[in-house]
Amino acid sequence: MVSTPSSLDSLLLRITTYEDKLTCDDIRRDLTSAQKQDYIAAVKCLQNTAGLLGKYWSGARSRFDDYVATHINLTEYVHFTGLFEPWHRMLVASYESDLRSICNYTGAQPYWDWTLDSDSPKTWFASPIFDPVDGFGGNGPFIDSSKIDVPAHIPGKTGGGCVLEGPFTADKYQVSLGPGNSTVPNLRCLTRDFCPEWAITKTNKDIIEEPQDATTFAEFDKRVQGDLTLSGMRYHSGGHFGVGGEMGEMGNPFSSPNDPLFYFHHANIDRLWNKWQLHDLEARAQDVAGPIVQFGPPFNFQDNHPSTSPSVDLDSPLPVGDLIPGVKLSISIREVMDTRRGRLCYVYNSLDSNVRRSAANKAA
Ligand SMILES: [Cu+2]
């Protein structure tokens, strides 16, 4: 078990109210410099380990790419459907498990609490997650994309080109799958296109609180996934476009896991779902909702979207393709509803942003 700063004890008390507290001590938390280096080394290891899916999707050249291919192939089943939260929870947990079992990583998947960086464009750029040594490098140089066909035109874009610093520059890491739903080899650099104004509008403390007072999962999920308009997008789109903007990998709805930051972003989305669930875990570990068909109600934003769809339930399968050997369609939503039961075994060190902030300040 990793050591825990004493200032976080109040949060751990919350965790200890559960009976099987001692079995899941795999704490997803922020890391020391050495732990960051270990994590980055493990990601690089996954990128240099042969995968399982290259025989189906020729662009997949590594175990890391297996996840990208799986996300690409299932994008339309797991966004703007009821599978969004449980499926991404499963994906991050499986990735974390591979980092540990294949690449000898001994920690937990960390999360990126965007609220620590979303005070101003300056603090966004200065986030330790973009550090060239202990982080994932920063922005790409500016490329005008106003006349290019991009997934979305986001106000205030600042980049678009190849990441120039850190462990994932073009000489050290090549993206192969995508952009979009392409699964053939297309070797290129990792791009980022920071949209700091957007990020601070969409990932700040007020925005992340919006779903927390929802009384049903249906309402919670709607407030997280948002809609397709710029004004209706919420923190899921906030983190994706805040980093990926118009031309960066993170902004691509299909191939965003090409950027290792995807897993930090989605771990935080998962943490906020977990936080919501823990207000009443007994009930909320049973509460799922949403359409099976993409853009079925309540996500039928446009005229061409389906007006009806069957709803997911606890027995609905989470499709994983061939990502996890021997599993196929046999993981159900039920198995990932509680982070400490079923297939999962982890907790978050802090469900309250302010606590981690004070801990970080103390350490500084
Ligand atoms: Cu996704």
Boltz pocket constraint, residues with backbone or C-beta under 6 A from the ligand:
constraints:
  - pocket:
      binder: B
      contacts: [[A, 71], [A, 78], [A, 79], [A, 88], [A, 253]]
      max_distance: 6.0
